[in-house]
Amino acid sequence: MSVPKDVIEQSLDTRSYFKRRNVWDWSWALLVMAATTTAYVLYGQYMGIYDVMILFGTGLGLVALGWYWKATRVLILASAVASLAAIGFYGDSLANAQQNFFLKYLLSNQAAVMWMSALFVMATGSYLLGLVARSDFALRVGSAMTWTAAGFGLIALLVRWRETYLAGPDMGYIPVSNLYEVFIQFAVVTALLYLHYERRFNNRTLGVFVLASISSMVAFILWYTFDRQAHEIEPLVPALRSWWMTIHVPANFIGYGTFTIAAMVGVAYLLKARAERVNPSGYLANRLPSREVMDDVMYKAIALGFAFFTIATVLGAMWAAEAWGGYWSWDPKETWALIVWLNYAAWLHLRLTKGWRGVPLAWWAIVGLFITLFAFIGVNMFLAGLHSYGEL
């Protein structure tokens, strides 16, 4: 399996990190920090010190992301331009969503979510066609659709952010506060993380497995929207009106996204292992990446997710101390978050210290996703506690 040319060039370049930056890199940095500074000038009076730190930290993070992964520059710029256009179309009234053509059919939160959902499902089909028909063109189309769907997901979140402020003077909040909003984030984060690994390992044949999981998220979003009217904007409970939410929730979902990818790669690994036993020259045995590559993807995904989930858990404890007066209360959500953390800590421990590889860890990654999903959704459905504001 070949490695992308840009990845090879980066690994061979011995110059210092900043000396490797070209004029386009520095132009990107200037553009992002100019936009960040503009946001501060316009809205800094409404921000506390921590909000300002998050704002500029996000700006620096976007600079670093654009330097590391140049394709994200197009995604970020396109999403930002489209979102700003939507904000302009809204003016000062949510009612314009039904009067403006672009808002109604393209750029409002609901319209963007519908486009995102359709594109993710079509991307799943395209990846499947590419795998079954051995069509590199279909795989490339699936990849392009995944990028576009992720863009619409970002637009949906950014525009909803503005919509929450238009819904009422005391209702504005960052849109990561309920299951409808976080499932959109979940789908986008998982898609982008997958696209990163797709580029890193220069192979698209795992796309159908990961996109199938994202399509299941889309099914939940659509059910939650049409059956429960979850897209309606409602006031936040007092505990969620905190700057902690802007860093705790995204960190959590980077973990959830990588755990999802690891589980779906685990499914592919088991299919490959079985195919090699039954018929070493068969279709899946030859079409899917090598088991060594898939094992490496699982490890890298879980290691990254574990790091972010650990950060999110620590941040959550600090938020709990501020909101409820204690770092830990053995609330069902907290308890299951600890179970998730211990599960992946054990996975990494056995791989790194005992040398476990292959089928056992693939099964473990799959089971781990079900544990994670129960901690994320099942607790909200079946157990009551301090986090009951996220219930279905």
PLY file of the C-alpha trace (Angstrom):
ply
format ascii 1.0
element vertex 392
property float x
property float y
property float z
element edge 391
property int vertex1
property int vertex2
end_header
0.00 0.00 0.00
1.48 3.33 -1.06
1.83 6.31 1.25
0.63 9.72 0.00
3.38 11.85 -1.50
2.80 14.79 0.87
3.10 12.51 3.90
6.42 11.16 2.62
7.73 14.65 1.90
6.82 15.86 5.39
8.59 12.91 7.01
11.77 13.42 4.93
12.02 17.19 5.42
14.55 17.77 8.20
14.05 21.53 8.48
12.40 22.95 11.60
8.61 22.97 11.66
8.20 26.70 11.01
10.87 26.82 8.31
8.91 24.23 6.36
5.96 26.64 6.10
5.45 28.28 2.70
3.70 31.48 1.71
0.31 29.73 1.51
0.72 28.38 5.03
1.46 31.82 6.42
-1.40 33.32 4.40
-3.72 30.75 5.96
-2.46 31.62 9.43
-2.94 35.35 8.77
-6.47 34.82 7.47
-7.57 32.67 10.42
-6.07 34.93 13.06
-7.53 38.00 11.35
-10.97 36.39 11.49
-10.40 35.42 15.13
-9.35 38.98 16.03
-12.36 40.40 14.19
-14.68 38.15 16.20
-13.03 39.37 19.39
-13.37 43.03 18.38
-17.06 42.57 17.57
-18.07 40.35 20.49
-15.29 40.58 23.06
-17.42 42.75 25.30
-19.76 39.77 25.83
-16.94 37.33 26.62
-15.27 36.38 29.85
-11.56 35.65 30.07
-12.09 31.93 29.49
-14.26 32.58 26.44
-11.48 34.74 24.99
-8.93 32.01 25.67
-11.15 29.46 23.91
-11.65 31.81 20.96
-7.95 32.38 20.33
-7.11 28.78 21.18
-9.57 27.69 18.51
-7.98 30.09 16.04
-4.52 28.68 16.69
-5.93 25.16 16.47
-7.41 25.89 13.03
-4.08 27.30 11.89
-2.29 24.14 13.00
-4.96 21.93 11.41
-4.66 23.78 8.10
-0.89 23.44 8.17
-0.99 19.75 8.96
-3.88 18.80 6.67
-4.20 21.25 3.80
-7.49 19.82 2.50
-9.26 21.12 5.61
-8.57 24.70 4.51
-11.09 24.38 1.70
-13.63 22.78 4.03
-13.23 25.48 6.69
-13.31 28.37 4.22
-16.33 27.04 2.33
-18.25 26.36 5.54
-17.39 29.79 6.95
-18.40 31.66 3.78
-21.67 29.73 3.46
-22.47 30.24 7.15
-21.79 33.98 6.99
-24.04 34.19 3.92
-26.79 32.40 5.81
-26.40 34.75 8.78
-26.71 37.67 6.40
-29.86 36.20 4.83
-31.43 35.77 8.26
-30.92 39.36 9.28
-32.70 39.75 12.61
-35.54 37.28 12.12
-35.86 33.50 12.08
-38.94 33.95 9.89
-36.65 34.62 6.93
-35.86 30.90 6.85
-39.18 30.37 5.06
-38.91 33.42 2.84
-35.36 33.28 1.54
-34.71 30.64 -1.14
-31.15 29.86 -0.05
-32.11 29.49 3.62
-35.17 27.40 2.89
-33.49 24.92 0.57
-29.77 25.07 1.33
-28.30 26.98 4.27
-30.65 27.00 7.26
-29.85 24.49 9.97
-32.62 22.12 8.93
-31.85 22.38 5.22
-28.13 21.83 5.78
-28.85 18.81 8.00
-31.02 17.30 5.25
-28.23 17.79 2.68
-25.70 16.34 5.11
-27.90 13.32 5.75
-28.55 12.62 2.06
-24.88 12.96 1.15
-23.70 10.65 3.93
-26.16 7.97 2.83
-25.16 8.38 -0.82
-21.48 8.25 0.18
-22.14 4.94 1.94
-23.65 3.57 -1.27
-20.78 4.89 -3.37
-18.17 3.33 -1.09
-20.09 0.03 -1.21
-20.22 0.15 -5.00
-16.52 0.91 -5.13
-15.70 -2.04 -2.88
-17.98 -4.53 -4.65
-17.26 -3.42 -8.22
-13.57 -2.69 -7.62
-14.20 0.83 -8.87
-11.67 3.43 -7.79
-13.89 6.10 -9.34
-16.83 5.14 -7.10
-14.52 5.20 -4.08
-13.30 8.69 -5.00
-16.92 9.83 -5.41
-17.71 8.43 -1.96
-14.78 10.36 -0.52
-15.90 13.59 -2.23
-19.45 13.13 -0.96
-18.14 12.55 2.57
-16.17 15.81 2.42
-19.24 17.67 1.14
-21.52 16.12 3.77
-19.08 17.12 6.51
-19.14 20.65 5.13
-22.93 20.79 5.30
-22.76 19.45 8.84
-20.41 22.26 9.86
-22.70 24.79 8.18
-25.67 23.31 10.06
-23.92 23.75 13.40
-22.58 27.24 12.69
-25.93 28.51 11.40
-27.83 26.94 14.28
-25.52 28.86 16.61
-26.89 32.07 15.13
-30.44 30.71 15.09
-30.32 30.15 18.86
-29.65 33.86 19.37
-32.42 34.85 16.98
-34.85 32.59 18.89
-34.68 34.92 21.89
-32.35 37.40 23.59
-31.66 35.03 26.48
-31.43 31.77 24.52
-28.19 31.97 22.54
-25.74 29.09 23.06
-23.15 27.01 21.23
-25.05 24.13 19.56
-23.65 21.14 21.46
-26.26 21.00 24.20
-28.74 18.27 23.22
-28.79 14.95 21.37
-29.93 16.50 18.09
-27.00 18.90 18.01
-24.36 16.51 19.31
-25.35 13.79 16.86
-24.70 16.23 14.03
-21.33 16.92 15.61
-20.79 13.18 16.11
-21.37 12.49 12.40
-19.11 15.33 11.25
-16.26 14.49 13.62
-16.37 10.79 12.74
-16.38 11.59 9.01
-13.42 13.96 9.26
-11.41 11.55 11.40
-12.09 8.78 8.89
-11.03 11.03 5.99
-7.80 11.70 7.85
-7.05 7.98 8.15
-8.15 7.46 4.55
-5.51 9.97 3.46
-2.91 8.75 5.91
-3.10 5.13 4.74
-4.04 5.97 1.13
-6.90 3.48 1.04
-10.63 4.06 0.62
-11.96 0.52 0.90
-12.78 0.91 4.60
-15.14 3.78 3.78
-18.27 1.65 3.53
-17.76 0.32 7.08
-17.26 3.74 8.69
-19.91 5.47 6.58
-22.41 2.75 7.50
-22.01 3.81 11.14
-22.41 7.47 10.17
-25.56 6.59 8.21
-26.96 5.05 11.40
-26.29 8.39 13.13
-28.14 10.10 10.29
-31.10 7.75 10.80
-31.20 8.75 14.48
-31.02 12.46 13.60
-33.91 12.13 11.14
-36.03 10.11 13.57
-35.26 12.51 16.40
-36.14 15.47 14.18
-39.41 14.24 12.70
-40.72 12.14 15.59
-39.59 14.24 18.54
-39.25 17.67 16.89
-35.77 17.83 18.42
-34.66 20.56 16.03
-36.80 23.07 17.90
-34.66 25.53 19.85
-35.33 25.52 23.59
-33.73 27.37 26.52
-30.77 25.70 28.20
-30.94 24.38 31.72
-28.78 26.51 34.05
-26.02 23.89 34.38
-25.32 24.05 30.63
-24.87 27.81 30.53
-21.15 27.57 30.96
-18.01 28.04 28.90
-17.01 24.53 30.00
-19.47 23.11 27.48
-17.52 24.56 24.55
-14.48 22.40 25.33
-15.87 19.41 27.24
-18.37 18.27 24.60
-16.12 18.55 21.48
-13.32 16.69 23.28
-15.77 13.92 24.16
-16.89 13.53 20.58
-13.41 13.26 19.18
-13.16 10.26 21.49
-16.54 8.88 20.41
-15.66 9.37 16.74
-12.36 7.51 16.96
-13.91 4.69 19.01
-16.53 4.33 16.26
-13.87 4.16 13.56
-11.90 1.56 15.52
-14.99 -0.62 15.92
-15.92 -0.47 12.23
-12.34 -1.21 11.21
-12.56 -4.10 13.66
-15.55 -5.43 11.69
-13.53 -5.18 8.48
-10.60 -6.92 10.21
-12.75 -9.88 11.26
-14.22 -10.20 7.76
-10.73 -10.13 6.27
-9.45 -12.72 8.75
-12.35 -15.05 7.99
-11.98 -14.55 4.24
-8.30 -15.42 4.40
-9.08 -18.64 6.27
-11.87 -19.72 3.92
-10.44 -18.57 0.59
-7.07 -16.73 0.63
-7.52 -15.71 -3.01
-11.11 -14.58 -2.53
-12.64 -11.16 -2.94
-12.48 -9.66 0.57
-9.11 -11.22 1.26
-7.62 -9.28 -1.66
-9.72 -6.13 -1.66
-9.51 -4.96 1.96
-6.28 -3.51 3.40
-3.85 -5.87 5.07
-4.60 -6.95 8.61
-1.44 -5.17 9.76
-2.72 -1.89 8.37
-6.16 -2.31 9.92
-4.61 -3.25 13.25
-2.54 -0.07 13.07
-5.62 2.03 12.27
-7.49 0.56 15.24
-4.57 1.29 17.54
-4.05 4.86 16.34
-7.78 5.61 16.50
-8.21 4.25 20.04
-5.02 5.93 21.27
-6.18 9.32 19.95
-9.70 8.82 21.25
-8.48 7.72 24.66
-6.36 10.88 24.97
-9.28 13.16 24.14
-11.75 11.17 26.23
-9.39 11.48 29.20
-9.19 15.25 28.69
-13.00 15.43 28.38
-13.47 13.42 31.58
-11.12 15.69 33.54
-12.84 18.78 32.13
-16.22 17.28 33.02
-15.12 16.77 36.62
-13.97 20.39 36.84
-17.26 21.55 35.33
-19.17 19.41 37.84
-17.27 21.03 40.71
-18.34 24.44 39.48
-21.95 23.48 38.69
-22.79 21.04 41.50
-20.09 21.60 44.12
-18.20 18.31 43.71
-15.80 16.78 41.22
-17.42 13.34 41.28
-20.80 12.17 42.51
-21.12 8.66 40.97
-23.94 9.93 38.82
-24.86 7.22 36.22
-23.34 9.27 33.40
-20.10 9.74 35.33
-19.96 6.08 36.31
-20.41 4.88 32.74
-17.86 7.41 31.49
-15.40 5.80 33.91
-16.33 2.34 32.57
-15.64 3.54 29.02
-12.30 4.99 30.11
-11.27 1.79 31.90
-12.33 -0.32 28.91
-10.05 1.50 26.47
-7.27 1.86 29.04
-7.26 -1.94 29.34
-7.32 -2.30 25.52
-4.25 -0.09 25.17
-2.49 -1.69 28.14
-2.81 -5.20 26.73
-1.66 -4.11 23.29
1.34 -2.14 24.50
2.55 -4.35 27.36
1.35 -7.84 26.44
1.65 -7.55 22.67
-1.98 -8.43 21.94
-2.92 -8.03 18.29
-5.47 -9.16 15.80
-8.83 -10.85 16.32
-9.18 -10.47 20.13
-8.61 -6.71 19.99
-10.87 -6.36 16.94
-13.71 -8.00 18.88
-12.85 -5.85 21.89
-13.03 -2.68 19.80
-16.51 -3.68 18.59
-17.75 -4.49 22.10
-16.17 -1.25 23.32
-18.34 0.73 20.92
-21.50 -0.79 22.43
-20.25 0.14 25.90
-19.59 3.67 24.65
-23.02 3.92 23.03
-24.72 2.86 26.25
-22.75 5.48 28.15
-23.73 8.08 25.55
-27.37 7.16 24.84
-28.44 4.27 27.05
-27.82 6.15 30.28
-30.05 8.96 29.02
-32.79 6.47 28.12
-32.80 4.17 31.13
-31.07 5.88 34.07
-31.89 9.13 35.83
-29.31 11.46 37.32
-27.75 14.88 37.22
-27.37 14.54 33.44
-31.07 13.86 32.87
-31.35 17.01 30.73
-30.01 14.91 27.84
-32.76 12.30 27.95
-34.68 11.14 24.89
0 1
1 2
2 3
3 4
4 5
5 6
6 7
7 8
8 9
9 10
10 11
11 12
12 13
13 14
14 15
15 16
16 17
17 18
18 19
19 20
20 21
21 22
22 23
23 24
24 25
25 26
26 27
27 28
28 29
29 30
30 31
31 32
32 33
33 34
34 35
35 36
36 37
37 38
38 39
39 40
40 41
41 42
42 43
43 44
44 45
45 46
46 47
47 48
48 49
49 50
50 51
51 52
52 53
53 54
54 55
55 56
56 57
57 58
58 59
59 60
60 61
61 62
62 63
63 64
64 65
65 66
66 67
67 68
68 69
69 70
70 71
71 72
72 73
73 74
74 75
75 76
76 77
77 78
78 79
79 80
80 81
81 82
82 83
83 84
84 85
85 86
86 87
87 88
88 89
89 90
90 91
91 92
92 93
93 94
94 95
95 96
96 97
97 98
98 99
99 100
100 101
101 102
102 103
103 104
104 105
105 106
106 107
107 108
108 109
109 110
110 111
111 112
112 113
113 114
114 115
115 116
116 117
117 118
118 119
119 120
120 121
121 122
122 123
123 124
124 125
125 126
126 127
127 128
128 129
129 130
130 131
131 132
132 133
133 134
134 135
135 136
136 137
137 138
138 139
139 140
140 141
141 142
142 143
143 144
144 145
145 146
146 147
147 148
148 149
149 150
150 151
151 152
152 153
153 154
154 155
155 156
156 157
157 158
158 159
159 160
160 161
161 162
162 163
163 164
164 165
165 166
166 167
167 168
168 169
169 170
170 171
171 172
172 173
173 174
174 175
175 176
176 177
177 178
178 179
179 180
180 181
181 182
182 183
183 184
184 185
185 186
186 187
187 188
188 189
189 190
190 191
191 192
192 193
193 194
194 195
195 196
196 197
197 198
198 199
199 200
200 201
201 202
202 203
203 204
204 205
205 206
206 207
207 208
208 209
209 210
210 211
211 212
212 213
213 214
214 215
215 216
216 217
217 218
218 219
219 220
220 221
221 222
222 223
223 224
224 225
225 226
226 227
227 228
228 229
229 230
230 231
231 232
232 233
233 234
234 235
235 236
236 237
237 238
238 239
239 240
240 241
241 242
242 243
243 244
244 245
245 246
246 247
247 248
248 249
249 250
250 251
251 252
252 253
253 254
254 255
255 256
256 257
257 258
258 259
259 260
260 261
261 262
262 263
263 264
264 265
265 266
266 267
267 268
268 269
269 270
270 271
271 272
272 273
273 274
274 275
275 276
276 277
277 278
278 279
279 280
280 281
281 282
282 283
283 284
284 285
285 286
286 287
287 288
288 289
289 290
290 291
291 292
292 293
293 294
294 295
295 296
296 297
297 298
298 299
299 300
300 301
301 302
302 303
303 304
304 305
305 306
306 307
307 308
308 309
309 310
310 311
311 312
312 313
313 314
314 315
315 316
316 317
317 318
318 319
319 320
320 321
321 322
322 323
323 324
324 325
325 326
326 327
327 328
328 329
329 330
330 331
331 332
332 333
333 334
334 335
335 336
336 337
337 338
338 339
339 340
340 341
341 342
342 343
343 344
344 345
345 346
346 347
347 348
348 349
349 350
350 351
351 352
352 353
353 354
354 355
355 356
356 357
357 358
358 359
359 360
360 361
361 362
362 363
363 364
364 365
365 366
366 367
367 368
368 369
369 370
370 371
371 372
372 373
373 374
374 375
375 376
376 377
377 378
378 379
379 380
380 381
381 382
382 383
383 384
384 385
385 386
386 387
387 388
388 389
389 390
390 391
